[in-house]
Amino acid sequence: MDMEMELTSGGAAPAVEHAAPAKTPAPAPAAAHGQQHPIWLYLVVWTALFILSACSYLVDYFDFHGYLRWFLIVLFMMMKASLIVAIFMHMAWERLALVIAILLPPWRCWS
């Protein structure tokens, strides 16, 4: 009899009811996924970088010479690099151990 049913129904298997798929949780909001920093912080840092770059330019414009020139250029360069590492690379919000592990090797190479 099963054989007859298979032949008459075109060989298709009888329909099987499946359980309803499990509901997946809604995606978490963006704030829960990662750190969200206010836009004003980035605007302040961009302004500070612009001012420090202008100061670097003014060192050459006012024609400083010798060690004072190099001291000022390196000082402004280190201040800009510190802002970039702290804010844009998010080192200001990392654990101290991670900051030391990342920043110590470059200092070790210089000594």
ChimeraX attribute file (.defattr): number of C-alpha atoms within 10 A of each C-alpha:
attribute: neighborCount
match mode: 1-to-1
recipient: residues
	/A:1	6
	/A:2	7
	/A:3	8
	/A:4	10
	/A:5	13
	/A:6	13
	/A:7	11
	/A:8	10
	/A:9	10
	/A:10	9
	/A:11	11
	/A:12	10
	/A:13	9
	/A:14	9
	/A:15	6
	/A:16	6
	/A:17	6
	/A:18	6
	/A:19	6
	/A:20	6
	/A:21	6
	/A:22	6
	/A:23	6
	/A:24	6
	/A:25	6
	/A:26	6
	/A:27	8
	/A:28	8
	/A:29	8
	/A:30	9
	/A:31	9
	/A:32	9
	/A:33	9
	/A:34	8
	/A:35	10
	/A:36	9
	/A:37	11
	/A:38	8
	/A:39	8
	/A:40	9
	/A:41	11
	/A:42	13
	/A:43	11
	/A:44	11
	/A:45	16
	/A:46	15
	/A:47	12
	/A:48	15
	/A:49	19
	/A:50	13
	/A:51	14
	/A:52	18
	/A:53	15
	/A:54	12
	/A:55	15
	/A:56	18
	/A:57	12
	/A:58	13
	/A:59	17
	/A:60	12
	/A:61	9
	/A:62	9
	/A:63	8
	/A:64	13
	/A:65	10
	/A:66	7
	/A:67	9
	/A:68	11
	/A:69	16
	/A:70	13
	/A:71	11
	/A:72	15
	/A:73	19
	/A:74	13
	/A:75	14
	/A:76	20
	/A:77	15
	/A:78	12
	/A:79	13
	/A:80	20
	/A:81	12
	/A:82	14
	/A:83	18
	/A:84	16
	/A:85	13
	/A:86	15
	/A:87	15
	/A:88	12
	/A:89	12
	/A:90	14
	/A:91	19
	/A:92	13
	/A:93	11
	/A:94	11
	/A:95	9
	/A:96	11
	/A:97	8
	/A:98	11
	/A:99	15
	/A:100	11
	/A:101	10
	/A:102	12
	/A:103	12
	/A:104	11
	/A:105	10
	/A:106	10
	/A:107	9
	/A:108	8
	/A:109	7
	/A:110	6
	/A:111	5
